């Protein structure tokens, strides 16, 4: 018959928990840009649905707004980050 052995719980005291990088990444500017991008996308789809299929709002205004929302503003809201204060101070002291 097999003998059951108890497993010991081994805790490593040297393991440090690092803070999540996502908690400090987005600031107010990122949320404003994200909201602006969503607004442009919603307005773009609204203009696409208005009027005839060959109207100027469906063929010209809507694609411009959607392009700005999807390709320019939304990636900018994700990638935008302020420079750290320590970096700017080191640049000033070096000059």
N, C-alpha and C positions, 0 to 999 in steps of 0.2 A: 504494500500500500504506500502511496506517495505521502511524503511528509510535507506539511505546509510550513513555510517559513514566513515570518513577518518582515515586511520591508521597512527599512529605517528611513525616516524623513530627514533628508540632508538639506540644510539651509546654508546658503553661502552668504556670509555677512558682508562680503566685499562688493556685491552687486548693487550698483547705483541705478536708481530710476531716473531716466532722462526726461525732461519736459517735452511734451509734444511740440513739434515745430509748427503745427497748424493753429495752435492757440494764439500765437503772436504774429502771424503772417499778415492777416487781413486787417486793415485799418479802415477808418472812415472813408478815405478817398477811394479805396477799392470797392466798398459797398455803393458809393455814389456812382462810380463808373459802371458797375454791374447793373444798377437800377436804370441808368441812362441807356445801356445796351438793351435791356429788356423792353424799355419804353419804345426805342427805335424799332425793334422787331415787331412789337404789337401794332404800332402805327403802320409799319410796312405791310403787314398782313391785312390790316384794315383797308388800306388804300388798294391792295390787290383785289379785295372782294367788292369794292365799290364800282359802280358803272358797268359799262360794256367790257367785253374781254379785250377790245382793241382801243380802249381809251388811254389817254396820256398818263392818267394816274396809275393805271394797271401796268403799263409798259415802260414808264420812265421813272416816276417818283417812287413807286414801290420797290423796284430792284435796287435803287440807290440807297434807300433807307435800310433795306435788308442787308445789303453789302456792308454798310457802315456798322450796323448792329452786330452781325455775325463775324466779320473779318477784322474790323478795326477796334471797336469799343469793348467787346467781350474779352478778346485776348489781352487788351490793355488792362482791363480790370483784374485779370488773373496775374499778369506779369509785373504790374506796377509795384515798386517797393521804394520807400524813401531810403536815402543813404543814411548810414549809421552816423551818429554824432562823432564817434571816435575817428572815423575815416576823414571827415571834413576837418576836424581839429588837427590831425596829423599833417594834412596837406597845407594848412595855414602855417603851422610851425616850421615846416621844411622850407617854405619860400622865404 
